[in-house]
């Protein structure tokens, strides 16, 4: 019987998103395969996480493409991006906490591509006067990743309503946490 690698990766992503410390035995059981079969496809946890990284990067790049970051206002592009990235938010949340993905001298070029595209969106918003210029595009990019991950975990754990995912992220990122005086 052939093993559906995509099924195994998506099952592992779903499990590890909810339980980051899940063992390879637990991943195999969730995917409906033996541990030996899992190890034939992924030599260990590191290999599995690296495959999940590739999946996460591909899904984020697809979300960036679908969000049409160059169209309309930068604020609207951020809203579209958050909407498009929501289905992958749990996987992204898991990946950004996996320290082994960010160890060493070189960052995976896929993360660099994602960072560059998102930072360019924030830079465009700064140049158009929509976004604050006292916060760097790199920081705004990291803040977006952090908010996506936090919102994904909070929704998964039932601390916030999943239907509020987009609103929470966009409003905090674009509006900031300071209360504004009404005119």
PASEBA-1860 file (N, C-alpha, C; in nm, 3 decimals):
! residues 183
1> XXXXXXXX> 0.084/-0.117/0.000/0.000/0.000/0.000/0.089/0.124/0.000 ~ 0.062/0.215/-0.092/0.139/0.339/-0.102/0.095/0.436/0.007 ~ 0.192/0.505/0.063/0.163/0.604/0.166/0.146/0.739/0.100 ~ 0.037/0.805/0.133/0.010/0.939/0.081/0.089/1.039/0.166 ~ 0.202/1.082/0.113/0.291/1.172/0.187/0.220/1.301/0.228 ~ 0.138/1.356/0.139/0.067/1.479/0.171/-0.027/1.456/0.291 ~ -0.095/1.340/0.291/-0.184/1.308/0.404/-0.104/1.300/0.534 ~ 0.011/1.235/0.530/0.094/1.222/0.649/0.139/1.359/0.697
9> XXXXXXXX> 0.183/1.445/0.604/0.229/1.579/0.644/0.115/1.662/0.703 ~ -0.001/1.657/0.641/-0.113/1.736/0.692/-0.163/1.683/0.827 ~ -0.159/1.552/0.843/-0.195/1.493/0.973/-0.094/1.534/1.078 ~ 0.034/1.526/1.044/0.140/1.567/1.137/0.126/1.715/1.171 ~ 0.097/1.797/1.072/0.080/1.941/1.096/-0.035/1.966/1.192 ~ -0.146/1.898/1.171/-0.263/1.917/1.258/-0.230/1.872/1.400 ~ -0.165/1.759/1.414/-0.131/1.708/1.546/-0.030/1.799/1.616 ~ 0.079/1.834/1.546/0.184/1.914/1.608/0.139/2.057/1.635
17> XXXXXXXX> 0.042/2.104/1.562/-0.014/2.236/1.588/-0.086/2.236/1.722 ~ -0.152/2.126/1.753/-0.224/2.115/1.880/-0.135/2.065/1.993 ~ -0.035/1.984/1.958/0.054/1.926/2.058/0.196/1.924/2.002 ~ 0.268/2.034/2.022/0.401/2.050/1.963/0.500/1.944/2.009 ~ 0.474/1.880/2.122/0.566/1.779/2.175/0.528/1.636/2.134 ~ 0.435/1.622/2.043/0.392/1.488/2.001/0.511/1.407/1.951 ~ 0.511/1.279/1.985/0.619/1.189/1.945/0.595/1.139/1.803 ~ 0.697/1.078/1.746/0.683/1.017/1.614/0.581/0.904/1.620
25> XXXXXXXX> 0.572/0.833/1.731/0.471/0.729/1.747/0.330/0.790/1.737 ~ 0.311/0.902/1.802/0.181/0.967/1.799/0.148/1.018/1.659 ~ 0.249/1.069/1.588/0.227/1.116/1.451/0.187/0.998/1.363 ~ 0.259/0.887/1.376/0.228/0.767/1.295/0.086/0.719/1.323 ~ 0.051/0.711/1.449/-0.084/0.665/1.486/-0.190/0.758/1.428 ~ -0.170/0.888/1.439/-0.268/0.983/1.386/-0.282/0.970/1.234 ~ -0.171/0.939/1.167/-0.173/0.925/1.021/-0.222/0.788/0.976 ~ -0.240/0.696/1.071/-0.288/0.562/1.037/-0.183/0.474/0.974
33> XXXXXXXX> -0.057/0.497/1.011/0.053/0.416/0.958/0.139/0.370/1.075 ~ 0.227/0.276/1.048/0.317/0.229/1.154/0.432/0.328/1.171 ~ 0.496/0.317/1.286/0.612/0.404/1.310/0.721/0.374/1.208 ~ 0.739/0.247/1.174/0.841/0.209/1.077/0.814/0.274/0.941 ~ 0.688/0.277/0.901/0.652/0.341/0.774/0.680/0.490/0.781 ~ 0.645/0.551/0.892/0.672/0.694/0.908/0.822/0.720/0.897 ~ 0.903/0.635/0.960/1.048/0.653/0.957/1.108/0.625/0.820 ~ 1.042/0.547/0.738/1.091/0.527/0.600/1.075/0.656/0.520
41> XXXXXXXX> 0.975/0.736/0.553/0.950/0.862/0.481/1.020/0.981/0.546 ~ 1.034/0.976/0.678/1.096/1.085/0.752/1.187/1.020/0.857 ~ 1.316/1.034/0.839/1.414/0.962/0.921/1.402/0.993/1.070 ~ 1.341/1.102/1.104/1.324/1.139/1.244/1.242/1.267/1.253 ~ 1.230/1.317/1.372/1.150/1.438/1.394/1.205/1.556/1.313 ~ 1.336/1.571/1.309/1.395/1.683/1.235/1.356/1.677/1.087 ~ 1.361/1.558/1.029/1.323/1.545/0.887/1.175/1.575/0.868 ~ 1.093/1.533/0.962/0.949/1.562/0.953/0.925/1.712/0.965
49> XXXXXXXX> 0.990/1.776/1.060/0.972/1.920/1.079/1.022/1.996/0.956 ~ 1.131/1.950/0.897/1.182/2.016/0.774/1.081/2.001/0.660 ~ 1.018/1.885/0.649/0.915/1.868/0.546/0.794/1.956/0.574 ~ 0.759/1.970/0.702/0.650/2.060/0.739/0.687/2.205/0.710 ~ 0.814/2.238/0.728/0.861/2.373/0.696/0.839/2.401/0.547 ~ 0.876/2.307/0.462/0.858/2.325/0.318/0.709/2.342/0.285 ~ 0.624/2.262/0.349/0.480/2.274/0.328/0.430/2.411/0.375 ~ 0.473/2.453/0.492/0.431/2.582/0.546/0.474/2.698/0.459
57> XXXXXXXX> 0.596/2.694/0.410/0.646/2.800/0.322/0.565/2.802/0.194 ~ 0.538/2.686/0.137/0.459/2.680/0.013/0.319/2.735/0.036 ~ 0.258/2.700/0.149/0.123/2.751/0.178/0.124/2.901/0.201 ~ 0.226/2.951/0.267/0.235/3.096/0.289/0.260/3.170/0.159 ~ 0.343/3.114/0.072/0.366/3.178/-0.058/0.237/3.179/-0.140 ~ 0.161/3.073/-0.133/0.032/3.070/-0.205/-0.062/3.175/-0.147 ~ -0.062/3.192/-0.015/-0.147/3.294/0.049/-0.104/3.433/0.004 ~ 0.027/3.455/-0.004/0.077/3.585/-0.050/0.034/3.612/-0.194
65> XXXXXXXX> 0.041/3.510/-0.278/-0.002/3.526/-0.416/-0.152/3.557/-0.424 ~ -0.231/3.482/-0.348/-0.377/3.502/-0.350/-0.418/3.638/-0.295 ~ -0.338/3.691/-0.202/-0.373/3.818/-0.138/-0.347/3.938/-0.229 ~ -0.279/3.918/-0.340/-0.252/4.027/-0.434/-0.197/4.150/-0.359 ~ -0.080/4.137/-0.303/-0.023/4.239/-0.216/0.002/4.373/-0.284 ~ 0.015/4.372/-0.415/0.042/4.498/-0.486/-0.085/4.573/-0.524 ~ -0.202/4.514/-0.505/-0.328/4.577/-0.545/-0.392/4.656/-0.434 ~ -0.450/4.769/-0.467/-0.525/4.850/-0.371/-0.435/4.909/-0.264
73> XXXXXXXX> -0.498/4.952/-0.157/-0.421/5.012/-0.048/-0.343/4.903/0.026 ~ -0.236/4.947/0.093/-0.156/4.852/0.171/-0.240/4.795/0.286 ~ -0.327/4.877/0.345/-0.413/4.828/0.453/-0.505/4.717/0.404 ~ -0.564/4.737/0.289/-0.651/4.633/0.233/-0.572/4.508/0.198 ~ -0.447/4.526/0.152/-0.363/4.410/0.122/-0.331/4.331/0.249 ~ -0.308/4.401/0.360/-0.284/4.331/0.488/-0.408/4.252/0.526 ~ -0.525/4.311/0.511/-0.650/4.239/0.542/-0.664/4.114/0.455 ~ -0.635/4.127/0.326/-0.644/4.010/0.237/-0.542/3.904/0.277
81> XXXXXXXX> -0.422/3.948/0.313/-0.317/3.853/0.352/-0.358/3.774/0.475 ~ -0.410/3.842/0.576/-0.452/3.772/0.697/-0.564/3.673/0.665 ~ -0.656/3.713/0.580/-0.765/3.622/0.540/-0.710/3.499/0.469 ~ -0.616/3.520/0.378/-0.561/3.409/0.299/-0.471/3.317/0.381 ~ -0.405/3.373/0.481/-0.311/3.292/0.560/-0.380/3.216/0.673 ~ -0.504/3.253/0.703/-0.575/3.189/0.816/-0.577/3.036/0.809 ~ -0.603/2.974/0.694/-0.605/2.826/0.694/-0.471/2.762/0.731 ~ -0.362/2.834/0.715/-0.229/2.781/0.747/-0.175/2.835/0.878
89> XXXXXXXX> -0.256/2.910/0.951/-0.208/2.978/1.071/-0.156/2.882/1.177 ~ -0.223/2.771/1.197/-0.177/2.675/1.298/-0.041/2.618/1.263 ~ -0.022/2.581/1.138/0.108/2.528/1.094/0.214/2.636/1.108 ~ 0.184/2.758/1.068/0.278/2.868/1.082/0.313/2.891/1.229 ~ 0.213/2.885/1.316/0.237/2.902/1.460/0.333/2.796/1.512 ~ 0.313/2.672/1.469/0.403/2.565/1.510/0.544/2.590/1.457 ~ 0.556/2.626/1.330/0.687/2.641/1.269/0.768/2.755/1.330 ~ 0.704/2.866/1.361/0.781/2.979/1.415/0.834/2.951/1.555
97> XXXXXXXX> 0.786/2.846/1.620/0.839/2.810/1.752/0.943/2.699/1.745 ~ 0.966/2.644/1.629/1.063/2.536/1.613/1.203/2.596/1.596 ~ 1.274/2.605/1.706/1.405/2.670/1.706/1.503/2.609/1.607 ~ 1.495/2.479/1.585/1.592/2.416/1.495/1.580/2.470/1.353 ~ 1.465/2.528/1.318/1.450/2.582/1.184/1.529/2.711/1.166 ~ 1.566/2.775/1.276/1.631/2.905/1.267/1.771/2.905/1.327 ~ 1.827/2.786/1.349/1.962/2.775/1.401/2.063/2.783/1.287 ~ 2.183/2.821/1.321/2.289/2.822/1.222/2.302/2.957/1.154
105> XXXXXXXX> 2.391/2.962/1.060/2.426/3.087/0.993/2.322/3.130/0.889 ~ 2.263/3.036/0.824/2.177/3.069/0.710/2.031/3.044/0.741 ~ 1.950/3.142/0.706/1.806/3.123/0.717/1.760/3.054/0.589 ~ 1.664/2.966/0.601/1.607/2.899/0.484/1.562/3.006/0.385 ~ 1.599/2.990/0.261/1.566/3.094/0.162/1.416/3.113/0.145 ~ 1.338/3.013/0.176/1.192/3.028/0.169/1.142/3.130/0.270 ~ 1.195/3.124/0.394/1.157/3.224/0.495/1.201/3.362/0.449 ~ 1.319/3.370/0.390/1.370/3.499/0.342/1.278/3.556/0.234
113> XXXXXXXX> 1.229/3.471/0.146/1.135/3.518/0.042/1.006/3.570/0.104 ~ 0.953/3.495/0.201/0.831/3.539/0.269/0.854/3.672/0.338 ~ 0.962/3.680/0.414/0.994/3.804/0.486/1.004/3.922/0.391 ~ 1.072/3.902/0.278/1.093/4.012/0.183/0.961/4.059/0.123 ~ 0.874/3.967/0.091/0.745/4.005/0.030/0.656/4.079/0.130 ~ 0.653/4.031/0.253/0.569/4.096/0.354/0.627/4.232/0.392 ~ 0.759/4.238/0.408/0.823/4.366/0.441/0.800/4.468/0.330 ~ 0.800/4.423/0.205/0.775/4.515/0.093/0.633/4.573/0.102
121> XXXXXXXX> 0.539/4.494/0.147/0.403/4.544/0.167/0.402/4.654/0.273 ~ 0.467/4.630/0.385/0.471/4.732/0.490/0.547/4.857/0.444 ~ 0.654/4.837/0.370/0.729/4.951/0.316/0.641/5.033/0.222 ~ 0.564/4.966/0.139/0.471/5.035/0.048/0.371/5.117/0.129 ~ 0.320/5.060/0.237/0.226/5.132/0.323/0.290/5.252/0.390 ~ 0.417/5.241/0.424/0.487/5.355/0.482/0.509/5.465/0.378 ~ 0.547/5.424/0.259/0.572/5.521/0.153/0.445/5.594/0.110 ~ 0.331/5.526/0.120/0.205/5.589/0.082/0.146/5.673/0.195
129> XXXXXXXX> 0.208/5.665/0.313/0.159/5.741/0.427/0.054/5.669/0.510 ~ 0.024/5.544/0.477/-0.076/5.467/0.552/-0.022/5.416/0.685 ~ 0.104/5.375/0.688/0.161/5.311/0.806/0.266/5.400/0.871 ~ 0.280/5.382/1.000/0.380/5.454/1.078/0.519/5.427/1.022 ~ 0.604/5.529/1.025/0.740/5.512/0.975/0.840/5.488/1.087 ~ 0.794/5.495/1.212/0.885/5.472/1.324/0.902/5.324/1.357 ~ 0.829/5.238/1.288/0.842/5.093/1.304/0.894/5.037/1.172 ~ 1.000/4.961/1.177/1.060/4.912/1.054/0.971/4.806/0.988
137> XXXXXXXX> 0.981/4.793/0.856/0.908/4.684/0.789/0.944/4.546/0.843 ~ 1.069/4.527/0.882/1.110/4.398/0.939/1.035/4.372/1.070 ~ 1.023/4.474/1.155/0.951/4.457/1.282/0.803/4.432/1.256 ~ 0.743/4.504/1.164/0.602/4.483/1.132/0.578/4.342/1.079 ~ 0.674/4.291/1.002/0.664/4.153/0.952/0.668/4.055/1.068 ~ 0.761/4.072/1.160/0.770/3.984/1.277/0.644/3.995/1.362 ~ 0.592/4.117/1.377/0.469/4.137/1.455/0.353/4.062/1.390 ~ 0.346/4.065/1.258/0.240/3.992/1.188/0.251/3.842/1.217
145> XXXXXXXX> 0.372/3.786/1.203/0.391/3.644/1.234/0.347/3.613/1.377 ~ 0.389/3.697/1.470/0.355/3.676/1.610/0.205/3.680/1.635 ~ 0.138/3.775/1.573/-0.007/3.787/1.591/-0.081/3.669/1.527 ~ -0.035/3.625/1.410/-0.098/3.509/1.345/-0.082/3.386/1.434 ~ 0.038/3.364/1.486/0.061/3.249/1.573/-0.020/3.257/1.701 ~ -0.021/3.373/1.763/-0.096/3.390/1.888/-0.245/3.371/1.868 ~ -0.297/3.427/1.760/-0.440/3.413/1.732/-0.475/3.267/1.703 ~ -0.388/3.198/1.631/-0.413/3.056/1.600/-0.420/2.975/1.729
153> XXXXXXXX> -0.323/2.994/1.818/-0.322/2.919/1.944/-0.442/2.955/2.031 ~ -0.474/3.083/2.040/-0.585/3.125/2.125/-0.717/3.068/2.073 ~ -0.735/3.065/1.941/-0.858/3.009/1.884/-0.863/2.858/1.904 ~ -0.749/2.789/1.884/-0.745/2.644/1.902/-0.775/2.604/2.045 ~ -0.732/2.684/2.139/-0.753/2.653/2.281/-0.885/2.707/2.334 ~ -0.964/2.770/2.248/-1.095/2.819/2.287/-1.094/2.946/2.371 ~ -0.981/3.014/2.375/-0.974/3.137/2.453/-1.033/3.256/2.378 ~ -1.038/3.246/2.246/-1.103/3.349/2.163/-1.183/3.277/2.055
161> XXXXXXXX> -1.279/3.347/2.000/-1.363/3.288/1.896/-1.285/3.281/1.765 ~ -1.286/3.166/1.701/-1.214/3.149/1.575/-1.264/3.247/1.469 ~ -1.391/3.283/1.476/-1.447/3.374/1.376/-1.385/3.514/1.386 ~ -1.319/3.544/1.499/-1.258/3.675/1.521/-1.111/3.680/1.478 ~ -1.059/3.570/1.425/-0.917/3.560/1.389/-0.870/3.681/1.307 ~ -0.935/3.706/1.195/-0.890/3.813/1.107/-0.904/3.950/1.173 ~ -1.017/3.974/1.236/-1.043/4.103/1.298/-0.939/4.134/1.406 ~ -0.911/4.037/1.493/-0.816/4.059/1.602/-0.679/4.098/1.549
169> XXXXXXXX> -0.631/4.026/1.451/-0.497/4.051/1.398/-0.490/4.185/1.327 ~ -0.582/4.207/1.234/-0.578/4.329/1.153/-0.596/4.453/1.240 ~ -0.691/4.448/1.330/-0.717/4.567/1.412/-0.601/4.599/1.504 ~ -0.540/4.498/1.565/-0.427/4.526/1.652/-0.305/4.569/1.572 ~ -0.278/4.502/1.461/-0.161/4.536/1.381/-0.174/4.675/1.319 ~ -0.287/4.702/1.256/-0.303/4.830/1.186/-0.343/4.944/1.279 ~ -0.417/4.912/1.385/-0.466/5.017/1.472/-0.383/5.040/1.596 ~ -0.304/4.944/1.632/-0.228/4.956/1.755/-0.318/4.933/1.876
177> XXXXXXX> -0.258/4.930/1.993/-0.334/4.903/2.114/-0.375/5.029/2.189 ~ -0.329/5.143/2.143/-0.364/5.268/2.212/-0.507/5.308/2.182 ~ -0.577/5.347/2.286/-0.713/5.396/2.269/-0.707/5.538/2.215 ~ -0.784/5.564/2.114/-0.784/5.697/2.052/-0.898/5.781/2.106 ~ -0.873/5.906/2.118/-0.978/5.999/2.161/-1.075/6.020/2.047 ~ -1.203/6.016/2.078/-1.305/6.042/1.976/-1.312/6.192/1.950 ~ -1.324/6.233/1.822/-1.331/6.376/1.790/-1.457/6.441/1.839
END
